Amino acid sequence: MPLLRREIGDVLRSARQQQGRTLREVSGAARVSLGYLSEVERGQKEASSELLSSICNALEVPMSTVLRAVSDRVAAVEGAAVGVRPGVAASAAPVLTAPAAPVLAGFDVPETTAPALPVGDLGIKQVVITRDGLVSAA
């Protein structure tokens, strides 16, 4: 199972490098020390939600985009863990369902139903695992 802090760091580093920006530039814009940002990018430190928001704002990338990319990476690794072979696309997507009614003690919550959502509908069309163990989600 991948560590979220490493996946978050990889996605943040990738976004920064794609913009051609330095750690110094982004750390200044995010108002975080260069060393701490470096540790977050290397997955050595957990970024709080406030810090993650600040870094995303400095990169001008919506936090939802970063979290979606992290989620896709984790899902790809989980797919690999359940038997997707290297170089083979994932086929049948498991189905996620939401509980029929939320349980909140002391609150009158109306009953709701959420439709089943195939994981494949989350934007991951194909998962490929290379020979060196890298995961790619198209």
C-alpha positions, -999 to +999 in steps of 0.1 A: +000+000+000+015+034-010+020+061+016-002+091+009+025+115+019+048+101-008+021+102-034+011+138-025+048+148-026+053+132-060+022+149-075+033+183-060+069+179-073+056+169-107+033+200-109+062+223-098+086+208-123+061+209-152+058+247-145+096+250-146+096+265-111+122+260-083+116+250-048+126+285-037+100+301-059+071+279-047+082+279-011+082+317-011+048+319-028+034+293-003+050+310+027+067+277+038+104+271+043+122+257+014+135+227+035+100+218+046+086+220+011+114+198+000+106+172+027+069+173+017+078+167-019+101+138-009+073+123+012+092+127+044+067+151+060+029+150+061+014+181+047-015+195+068-046+205+049-037+242+054-002+237+041-014+216+012-039+244+003-011+270+005+012+249-018-016+243-043-024+280-043+012+288-049+013+263-078-021+276-091-034+241-092-067+233-075-063+211-045-091+188-060-068+182-090-039+173-068-061+150-046-076+134-077-042+127-091-031+111-058-063+091-057-057+078-092-022+068-083-033+050-052-061+033-071-036+021-097-014+006-071-043-010-054-053-025-088-018-039-091-021-054-056-052-073-066-036-090-096-033-066-126-003-080-144+024-058-158+015-044-193-021-055-190-050-031-187-073-034-157-107-048-168-137-052-145-140-023-122-153-030-086-184-011-076-185+013-047-218+019-029-228+045-003-248+036+028-285+039+023-290+063+052-263+081+072-263+073+109-260+104+131-271+099+167-296+126+178-302+140+144-332+135+121-315+128+088-336+120+058-330+087+041-310+090+009-297+065-016-266+069-036-262+051-069-235+025-073-204+041-089-181+019-109-145+028-100-138+030-137-161+060-140-136+080-119-115+088-150-091+059-149-095+043-183-065+021-183-039+010-157-005-002-169+023-015-147+057-014-164+084-040-159+102-017-134+071-015-112+060+020-122+022+026-125+005+046-152-031+055-152-044+070-184 
